Amino acid sequence: MIIPIRCWSCAKPIAHLWERYVEETASKGANRKKVMDELGLERYCCRAIFLGHIDLLDKVSQFKKF
């Protein structure tokens, strides 16, 4: 639901890059590869987290707790 703070494989901090990645790709329509290169995500493990992440926080927050 929320982007992990560190990469699961290499333990590089990546959470601080998520908002900028979303802004560049969603609003401006930039190429994902170029954005990840600009952010310094060089390893495949870090790139896989960004490409495979689905933000479900908005959908889950609609439900009430018991």
PDB file of N, CA, C and O in Angstrom:
ATOM      1  N   MET A   1       0.819  -1.194   0.000  1.00  0.00           N
ATOM      2  CA  MET A   1       0.000   0.000   0.000  1.00  0.00           C
ATOM      3  C   MET A   1       0.864   1.259   0.000  1.00  0.00           C
ATOM      4  O   MET A   1       0.597   2.198  -0.750  1.00  0.00           O
ATOM      5  N   ILE A   2       1.880   1.277   0.826  1.00  0.00           N
ATOM      6  CA  ILE A   2       2.778   2.427   0.889  1.00  0.00           C
ATOM      7  C   ILE A   2       4.141   1.948   0.405  1.00  0.00           C
ATOM      8  O   ILE A   2       4.557   0.833   0.718  1.00  0.00           O
ATOM      9  N   ILE A   3       4.824   2.771  -0.342  1.00  0.00           N
ATOM     10  CA  ILE A   3       6.130   2.403  -0.880  1.00  0.00           C
ATOM     11  C   ILE A   3       7.074   2.085   0.283  1.00  0.00           C
ATOM     12  O   ILE A   3       7.097   2.830   1.263  1.00  0.00           O
ATOM     13  N   PRO A   4       7.847   1.010   0.205  1.00  0.00           N
ATOM     14  CA  PRO A   4       8.774   0.686   1.293  1.00  0.00           C
ATOM     15  C   PRO A   4       9.862   1.751   1.439  1.00  0.00           C
ATOM     16  O   PRO A   4      10.255   2.390   0.464  1.00  0.00           O
ATOM     17  N   ILE A   5      10.330   1.926   2.643  1.00  0.00           N
ATOM     18  CA  ILE A   5      11.354   2.930   2.910  1.00  0.00           C
ATOM     19  C   ILE A   5      12.669   2.547   2.252  1.00  0.00           C
ATOM     20  O   ILE A   5      13.361   3.397   1.691  1.00  0.00           O
ATOM     21  N   ARG A   6      13.008   1.280   2.320  1.00  0.00           N
ATOM     22  CA  ARG A   6      14.244   0.790   1.714  1.00  0.00           C
ATOM     23  C   ARG A   6      13.936  -0.332   0.730  1.00  0.00           C
ATOM     24  O   ARG A   6      12.917  -1.013   0.842  1.00  0.00           O
ATOM     25  N   CYS A   7      14.818  -0.507  -0.217  1.00  0.00           N
ATOM     26  CA  CYS A   7      14.688  -1.606  -1.166  1.00  0.00           C
ATOM     27  C   CYS A   7      14.843  -2.917  -0.424  1.00  0.00           C
ATOM     28  O   CYS A   7      15.668  -3.033   0.482  1.00  0.00           O
ATOM     29  N   TRP A   8      14.045  -3.913  -0.812  1.00  0.00           N
ATOM     30  CA  TRP A   8      14.087  -5.191  -0.105  1.00  0.00           C
ATOM     31  C   TRP A   8      15.384  -5.946  -0.358  1.00  0.00           C
ATOM     32  O   TRP A   8      15.835  -6.688   0.514  1.00  0.00           O
ATOM     33  N   SER A   9      15.982  -5.782  -1.501  1.00  0.00           N
ATOM     34  CA  SER A   9      17.182  -6.547  -1.839  1.00  0.00           C
ATOM     35  C   SER A   9      18.476  -5.866  -1.429  1.00  0.00           C
ATOM     36  O   SER A   9      19.338  -6.493  -0.812  1.00  0.00           O
ATOM     37  N   CYS A  10      18.622  -4.604  -1.760  1.00  0.00           N
ATOM     38  CA  CYS A  10      19.902  -3.932  -1.547  1.00  0.00           C
ATOM     39  C   CYS A  10      19.887  -2.947  -0.377  1.00  0.00           C
ATOM     40  O   CYS A  10      20.937  -2.420  -0.009  1.00  0.00           O
ATOM     41  N   ALA A  11      18.736  -2.694   0.203  1.00  0.00           N
ATOM     42  CA  ALA A  11      18.573  -1.813   1.370  1.00  0.00           C
ATOM     43  C   ALA A  11      18.891  -0.347   1.077  1.00  0.00           C
ATOM     44  O   ALA A  11      19.237   0.402   1.990  1.00  0.00           O
ATOM     45  N   LYS A  12      18.779   0.064  -0.170  1.00  0.00           N
ATOM     46  CA  LYS A  12      18.977   1.472  -0.523  1.00  0.00           C
ATOM     47  C   LYS A  12      17.703   2.245  -0.180  1.00  0.00           C
ATOM     48  O   LYS A  12      16.611   1.774  -0.495  1.00  0.00           O
ATOM     49  N   PRO A  13      17.807   3.411   0.452  1.00  0.00           N
ATOM     50  CA  PRO A  13      16.610   4.216   0.739  1.00  0.00           C
ATOM     51  C   PRO A  13      15.969   4.720  -0.554  1.00  0.00           C
ATOM     52  O   PRO A  13      16.631   5.354  -1.376  1.00  0.00           O
ATOM     53  N   ILE A  14      14.667   4.431  -0.727  1.00  0.00           N
ATOM     54  CA  ILE A  14      13.994   4.796  -1.972  1.00  0.00           C
ATOM     55  C   ILE A  14      12.687   5.547  -1.750  1.00  0.00           C
ATOM     56  O   ILE A  14      12.149   6.119  -2.698  1.00  0.00           O
ATOM     57  N   ALA A  15      12.166   5.562  -0.537  1.00  0.00           N
ATOM     58  CA  ALA A  15      10.841   6.143  -0.294  1.00  0.00           C
ATOM     59  C   ALA A  15      10.796   7.638  -0.594  1.00  0.00           C
ATOM     60  O   ALA A  15       9.763   8.147  -1.031  1.00  0.00           O
ATOM     61  N   HIS A  16      11.883   8.336  -0.370  1.00  0.00           N
ATOM     62  CA  HIS A  16      11.893   9.782  -0.601  1.00  0.00           C
ATOM     63  C   HIS A  16      11.821  10.138  -2.081  1.00  0.00           C
ATOM     64  O   HIS A  16      11.581  11.295  -2.426  1.00  0.00           O
ATOM     65  N   LEU A  17      12.026   9.165  -2.953  1.00  0.00           N
ATOM     66  CA  LEU A  17      11.983   9.406  -4.392  1.00  0.00           C
ATOM     67  C   LEU A  17      10.600   9.149  -4.994  1.00  0.00           C
ATOM     68  O   LEU A  17      10.358   9.513  -6.145  1.00  0.00           O
ATOM     69  N   TRP A  18       9.697   8.535  -4.243  1.00  0.00           N
ATOM     70  CA  TRP A  18       8.413   8.097  -4.777  1.00  0.00           C
ATOM     71  C   TRP A  18       7.546   9.261  -5.257  1.00  0.00           C
ATOM     72  O   TRP A  18       7.007   9.200  -6.362  1.00  0.00           O
ATOM     73  N   GLU A  19       7.400  10.305  -4.468  1.00  0.00           N
ATOM     74  CA  GLU A  19       6.520  11.418  -4.847  1.00  0.00           C
ATOM     75  C   GLU A  19       7.002  12.099  -6.122  1.00  0.00           C
ATOM     76  O   GLU A  19       6.196  12.440  -6.988  1.00  0.00           O
ATOM     77  N   ARG A  20       8.272  12.291  -6.235  1.00  0.00           N
ATOM     78  CA  ARG A  20       8.818  12.925  -7.435  1.00  0.00           C
ATOM     79  C   ARG A  20       8.615  12.024  -8.660  1.00  0.00           C
ATOM     80  O   ARG A  20       8.335  12.511  -9.755  1.00  0.00           O
ATOM     81  N   TYR A  21       8.758  10.708  -8.465  1.00  0.00           N
ATOM     82  CA  TYR A  21       8.533   9.754  -9.551  1.00  0.00           C
ATOM     83  C   TYR A  21       7.083   9.815 -10.027  1.00  0.00           C
ATOM     84  O   TYR A  21       6.825   9.823 -11.231  1.00  0.00           O
ATOM     85  N   VAL A  22       6.146   9.857  -9.097  1.00  0.00           N
ATOM     86  CA  VAL A  22       4.727   9.904  -9.455  1.00  0.00           C
ATOM     87  C   VAL A  22       4.400  11.213 -10.162  1.00  0.00           C
ATOM     88  O   VAL A  22       3.657  11.216 -11.144  1.00  0.00           O
ATOM     89  N   GLU A  23       4.940  12.312  -9.680  1.00  0.00           N
ATOM     90  CA  GLU A  23       4.691  13.607 -10.312  1.00  0.00           C
ATOM     91  C   GLU A  23       5.190  13.624 -11.754  1.00  0.00           C
ATOM     92  O   GLU A  23       4.489  14.081 -12.657  1.00  0.00           O
ATOM     93  N   GLU A  24       6.385  13.130 -11.959  1.00  0.00           N
ATOM     94  CA  GLU A  24       6.979  13.162 -13.291  1.00  0.00           C
ATOM     95  C   GLU A  24       6.249  12.240 -14.257  1.00  0.00           C
ATOM     96  O   GLU A  24       6.007  12.618 -15.403  1.00  0.00           O
ATOM     97  N   THR A  25       5.896  11.044 -13.818  1.00  0.00           N
ATOM     98  CA  THR A  25       5.295  10.075 -14.738  1.00  0.00           C
ATOM     99  C   THR A  25       3.809  10.318 -14.951  1.00  0.00           C
ATOM    100  O   THR A  25       3.330  10.226 -16.082  1.00  0.00           O
ATOM    101  N   ALA A  26       3.072  10.625 -13.896  1.00  0.00           N
ATOM    102  CA  ALA A  26       1.616  10.749 -14.021  1.00  0.00           C
ATOM    103  C   ALA A  26       1.201  12.098 -14.594  1.00  0.00           C
ATOM    104  O   ALA A  26       0.460  12.160 -15.575  1.00  0.00           O
ATOM    105  N   SER A  27       1.670  13.159 -13.992  1.00  0.00           N
ATOM    106  CA  SER A  27       1.186  14.478 -14.405  1.00  0.00           C
ATOM    107  C   SER A  27       1.865  14.982 -15.681  1.00  0.00           C
ATOM    108  O   SER A  27       1.201  15.536 -16.557  1.00  0.00           O
ATOM    109  N   LYS A  28       3.156  14.797 -15.787  1.00  0.00           N
ATOM    110  CA  LYS A  28       3.877  15.321 -16.946  1.00  0.00           C
ATOM    111  C   LYS A  28       3.985  14.316 -18.083  1.00  0.00           C
ATOM    112  O   LYS A  28       4.316  14.683 -19.211  1.00  0.00           O
ATOM    113  N   GLY A  29       3.705  13.046 -17.790  1.00  0.00           N
ATOM    114  CA  GLY A  29       3.750  12.023 -18.823  1.00  0.00           C
ATOM    115  C   GLY A  29       5.144  11.680 -19.299  1.00  0.00           C
ATOM    116  O   GLY A  29       5.322  11.280 -20.449  1.00  0.00           O
ATOM    117  N   ALA A  30       6.136  11.826 -18.438  1.00  0.00           N
ATOM    118  CA  ALA A  30       7.513  11.548 -18.822  1.00  0.00           C
ATOM    119  C   ALA A  30       7.747  10.042 -18.924  1.00  0.00           C
ATOM    120  O   ALA A  30       6.998   9.242 -18.363  1.00  0.00           O
ATOM    121  N   ASN A  31       8.784   9.680 -19.641  1.00  0.00           N
ATOM    122  CA  ASN A  31       9.161   8.284 -19.794  1.00  0.00           C
ATOM    123  C   ASN A  31       9.657   7.746 -18.454  1.00  0.00           C
ATOM    124  O   ASN A  31      10.480   8.384 -17.798  1.00  0.00           O
ATOM    125  N   ARG A  32       9.165   6.583 -18.045  1.00  0.00           N
ATOM    126  CA  ARG A  32       9.529   6.015 -16.737  1.00  0.00           C
ATOM    127  C   ARG A  32      11.012   5.719 -16.633  1.00  0.00           C
ATOM    128  O   ARG A  32      11.612   5.927 -15.578  1.00  0.00           O
ATOM    129  N   LYS A  33      11.607   5.243 -17.700  1.00  0.00           N
ATOM    130  CA  LYS A  33      13.035   4.931 -17.682  1.00  0.00           C
ATOM    131  C   LYS A  33      13.871   6.181 -17.437  1.00  0.00           C
ATOM    132  O   LYS A  33      14.801   6.166 -16.631  1.00  0.00           O
ATOM    133  N   LYS A  34      13.539   7.250 -18.128  1.00  0.00           N
ATOM    134  CA  LYS A  34      14.294   8.489 -17.964  1.00  0.00           C
ATOM    135  C   LYS A  34      14.139   9.053 -16.554  1.00  0.00           C
ATOM    136  O   LYS A  34      15.099   9.564 -15.977  1.00  0.00           O
ATOM    137  N   VAL A  35      12.928   8.959 -16.000  1.00  0.00           N
ATOM    138  CA  VAL A  35      12.696   9.478 -14.649  1.00  0.00           C
ATOM    139  C   VAL A  35      13.503   8.677 -13.635  1.00  0.00           C
ATOM    140  O   VAL A  35      14.106   9.256 -12.732  1.00  0.00           O
ATOM    141  N   MET A  36      13.520   7.357 -13.771  1.00  0.00           N
ATOM    142  CA  MET A  36      14.293   6.537 -12.829  1.00  0.00           C
ATOM    143  C   MET A  36      15.792   6.788 -12.976  1.00  0.00           C
ATOM    144  O   MET A  36      16.523   6.759 -11.986  1.00  0.00           O
ATOM    145  N   ASP A  37      16.248   7.032 -14.184  1.00  0.00           N
ATOM    146  CA  ASP A  37      17.655   7.372 -14.381  1.00  0.00           C
ATOM    147  C   ASP A  37      17.992   8.699 -13.710  1.00  0.00           C
ATOM    148  O   ASP A  37      19.050   8.827 -13.092  1.00  0.00           O
ATOM    149  N   GLU A  38      17.107   9.684 -13.824  1.00  0.00           N
ATOM    150  CA  GLU A  38      17.341  10.987 -13.198  1.00  0.00           C
ATOM    151  C   GLU A  38      17.333  10.892 -11.674  1.00  0.00           C
ATOM    152  O   GLU A  38      18.069  11.611 -10.998  1.00  0.00           O
ATOM    153  N   LEU A  39      16.501  10.005 -11.139  1.00  0.00           N
ATOM    154  CA  LEU A  39      16.419   9.849  -9.691  1.00  0.00           C
ATOM    155  C   LEU A  39      17.576   9.036  -9.119  1.00  0.00           C
ATOM    156  O   LEU A  39      17.767   9.010  -7.904  1.00  0.00           O
ATOM    157  N   GLY A  40      18.342   8.382  -9.967  1.00  0.00           N
ATOM    158  CA  GLY A  40      19.489   7.607  -9.504  1.00  0.00           C
ATOM    159  C   GLY A  40      19.159   6.159  -9.174  1.00  0.00           C
ATOM    160  O   GLY A  40      19.904   5.500  -8.449  1.00  0.00           O
ATOM    161  N   LEU A  41      18.049   5.661  -9.701  1.00  0.00           N
ATOM    162  CA  LEU A  41      17.694   4.259  -9.494  1.00  0.00           C
ATOM    163  C   LEU A  41      18.354   3.437 -10.589  1.00  0.00           C
ATOM    164  O   LEU A  41      17.835   3.331 -11.701  1.00  0.00           O
ATOM    165  N   GLU A  42      19.495   2.862 -10.267  1.00  0.00           N
ATOM    166  CA  GLU A  42      20.265   2.128 -11.257  1.00  0.00           C
ATOM    167  C   GLU A  42      20.075   0.621 -11.147  1.00  0.00           C
ATOM    168  O   GLU A  42      20.184  -0.094 -12.143  1.00  0.00           O
ATOM    169  N   ARG A  43      19.797   0.143  -9.963  1.00  0.00           N
ATOM    170  CA  ARG A  43      19.684  -1.304  -9.754  1.00  0.00           C
ATOM    171  C   ARG A  43      18.313  -1.816 -10.166  1.00  0.00           C
ATOM    172  O   ARG A  43      17.308  -1.116 -10.048  1.00  0.00           O
ATOM    173  N   TYR A  44      18.296  -3.046 -10.650  1.00  0.00           N
ATOM    174  CA  TYR A  44      17.045  -3.649 -11.102  1.00  0.00           C
ATOM    175  C   TYR A  44      16.069  -3.862  -9.960  1.00  0.00           C
ATOM    176  O   TYR A  44      14.857  -3.754 -10.150  1.00  0.00           O
ATOM    177  N   CYS A  45      16.585  -4.165  -8.776  1.00  0.00           N
ATOM    178  CA  CYS A  45      15.700  -4.425  -7.643  1.00  0.00           C
ATOM    179  C   CYS A  45      14.931  -3.161  -7.256  1.00  0.00           C
ATOM    180  O   CYS A  45      13.736  -3.238  -6.968  1.00  0.00           O
ATOM    181  N   CYS A  46      15.574  -2.027  -7.245  1.00  0.00           N
ATOM    182  CA  CYS A  46      14.915  -0.764  -6.913  1.00  0.00           C
ATOM    183  C   CYS A  46      13.919  -0.364  -7.999  1.00  0.00           C
ATOM    184  O   CYS A  46      12.825   0.113  -7.698  1.00  0.00           O
ATOM    185  N   ARG A  47      14.292  -0.557  -9.241  1.00  0.00           N
ATOM    186  CA  ARG A  47      13.402  -0.235 -10.356  1.00  0.00           C
ATOM    187  C   ARG A  47      12.164  -1.117 -10.333  1.00  0.00           C
ATOM    188  O   ARG A  47      11.068  -0.654 -10.649  1.00  0.00           O
ATOM    189  N   ALA A  48      12.323  -2.374  -9.967  1.00  0.00           N
ATOM    190  CA  ALA A  48      11.193  -3.301  -9.925  1.00  0.00           C
ATOM    191  C   ALA A  48      10.173  -2.878  -8.879  1.00  0.00           C
ATOM    192  O   ALA A  48       8.970  -3.031  -9.089  1.00  0.00           O
ATOM    193  N   ILE A  49      10.640  -2.351  -7.762  1.00  0.00           N
ATOM    194  CA  ILE A  49       9.723  -1.879  -6.722  1.00  0.00           C
ATOM    195  C   ILE A  49       8.902  -0.705  -7.248  1.00  0.00           C
ATOM    196  O   ILE A  49       7.692  -0.648  -7.028  1.00  0.00           O
ATOM    197  N   PHE A  50       9.539   0.213  -7.927  1.00  0.00           N
ATOM    198  CA  PHE A  50       8.831   1.385  -8.454  1.00  0.00           C
ATOM    199  C   PHE A  50       7.863   0.998  -9.574  1.00  0.00           C
ATOM    200  O   PHE A  50       6.760   1.541  -9.649  1.00  0.00           O
ATOM    201  N   LEU A  51       8.255   0.083 -10.430  1.00  0.00           N
ATOM    202  CA  LEU A  51       7.391  -0.308 -11.542  1.00  0.00           C
ATOM    203  C   LEU A  51       6.231  -1.194 -11.085  1.00  0.00           C
ATOM    204  O   LEU A  51       5.149  -1.150 -11.670  1.00  0.00           O
ATOM    205  N   GLY A  52       6.450  -1.985 -10.059  1.00  0.00           N
ATOM    206  CA  GLY A  52       5.423  -2.914  -9.611  1.00  0.00           C
ATOM    207  C   GLY A  52       4.528  -2.408  -8.506  1.00  0.00           C
ATOM    208  O   GLY A  52       3.582  -3.092  -8.117  1.00  0.00           O
ATOM    209  N   HIS A  53       4.805  -1.224  -7.990  1.00  0.00           N
ATOM    210  CA  HIS A  53       4.033  -0.705  -6.865  1.00  0.00           C
ATOM    211  C   HIS A  53       2.686  -0.152  -7.324  1.00  0.00           C
ATOM    212  O   HIS A  53       2.607   0.595  -8.299  1.00  0.00           O
ATOM    213  N   ILE A  54       1.629  -0.530  -6.605  1.00  0.00           N
ATOM    214  CA  ILE A  54       0.288  -0.013  -6.850  1.00  0.00           C
ATOM    215  C   ILE A  54      -0.168   0.672  -5.574  1.00  0.00           C
ATOM    216  O   ILE A  54      -0.221   0.043  -4.517  1.00  0.00           O
ATOM    217  N   ASP A  55      -0.493   1.929  -5.660  1.00  0.00           N
ATOM    218  CA  ASP A  55      -0.876   2.696  -4.486  1.00  0.00           C
ATOM    219  C   ASP A  55      -2.355   2.459  -4.160  1.00  0.00           C
ATOM    220  O   ASP A  55      -3.233   2.967  -4.858  1.00  0.00           O
ATOM    221  N   LEU A  56      -2.629   1.694  -3.109  1.00  0.00           N
ATOM    222  CA  LEU A  56      -3.992   1.353  -2.722  1.00  0.00           C
ATOM    223  C   LEU A  56      -4.454   2.100  -1.477  1.00  0.00           C
ATOM    224  O   LEU A  56      -5.531   1.815  -0.953  1.00  0.00           O
ATOM    225  N   LEU A  57      -3.674   3.033  -1.004  1.00  0.00           N
ATOM    226  CA  LEU A  57      -3.997   3.710   0.245  1.00  0.00           C
ATOM    227  C   LEU A  57      -5.328   4.455   0.161  1.00  0.00           C
ATOM    228  O   LEU A  57      -6.087   4.447   1.130  1.00  0.00           O
ATOM    229  N   ASP A  58      -5.629   5.086  -0.943  1.00  0.00           N
ATOM    230  CA  ASP A  58      -6.895   5.810  -1.089  1.00  0.00           C
ATOM    231  C   ASP A  58      -8.090   4.862  -1.042  1.00  0.00           C
ATOM    232  O   ASP A  58      -9.113   5.186  -0.439  1.00  0.00           O
ATOM    233  N   LYS A  59      -7.972   3.716  -1.663  1.00  0.00           N
ATOM    234  CA  LYS A  59      -9.073   2.759  -1.672  1.00  0.00           C
ATOM    235  C   LYS A  59      -9.285   2.122  -0.307  1.00  0.00           C
ATOM    236  O   LYS A  59     -10.427   1.930   0.110  1.00  0.00           O
ATOM    237  N   VAL A  60      -8.218   1.795   0.390  1.00  0.00           N
ATOM    238  CA  VAL A  60      -8.316   1.137   1.693  1.00  0.00           C
ATOM    239  C   VAL A  60      -8.826   2.113   2.748  1.00  0.00           C
ATOM    240  O   VAL A  60      -9.536   1.708   3.668  1.00  0.00           O
ATOM    241  N   SER A  61      -8.482   3.361   2.632  1.00  0.00           N
ATOM    242  CA  SER A  61      -8.890   4.343   3.642  1.00  0.00           C
ATOM    243  C   SER A  61     -10.385   4.636   3.617  1.00  0.00           C
ATOM    244  O   SER A  61     -10.900   5.261   4.545  1.00  0.00           O
ATOM    245  N   GLN A  62     -11.082   4.206   2.597  1.00  0.00           N
ATOM    246  CA  GLN A  62     -12.528   4.417   2.518  1.00  0.00           C
ATOM    247  C   GLN A  62     -13.298   3.501   3.474  1.00  0.00           C
ATOM    248  O   GLN A  62     -14.422   3.816   3.863  1.00  0.00           O
ATOM    249  N   PHE A  63     -12.703   2.380   3.847  1.00  0.00           N
ATOM    250  CA  PHE A  63     -13.378   1.410   4.710  1.00  0.00           C
ATOM    251  C   PHE A  63     -13.204   1.765   6.178  1.00  0.00           C
ATOM    252  O   PHE A  63     -12.175   2.309   6.578  1.00  0.00           O
ATOM    253  N   LYS A  64     -14.210   1.456   6.969  1.00  0.00           N
ATOM    254  CA  LYS A  64     -14.156   1.751   8.399  1.00  0.00           C
ATOM    255  C   LYS A  64     -13.465   0.627   9.149  1.00  0.00           C
ATOM    256  O   LYS A  64     -13.451  -0.521   8.703  1.00  0.00           O
ATOM    257  N   LYS A  65     -12.898   0.969  10.286  1.00  0.00           N
ATOM    258  CA  LYS A  65     -12.333  -0.044  11.164  1.00  0.00           C
ATOM    259  C   LYS A  65     -13.448  -0.650  11.998  1.00  0.00           C
ATOM    260  O   LYS A  65     -14.497  -0.028  12.164  1.00  0.00           O
ATOM    261  N   PHE A  66     -13.249  -1.827  12.516  1.00  0.00           N
ATOM    262  CA  PHE A  66     -14.262  -2.465  13.352  1.00  0.00           C
ATOM    263  C   PHE A  66     -14.340  -1.833  14.706  1.00  0.00           C
ATOM    264  O   PHE A  66     -15.145  -2.251  15.538  1.00  0.00           O
TER     265      PHE A  66
END
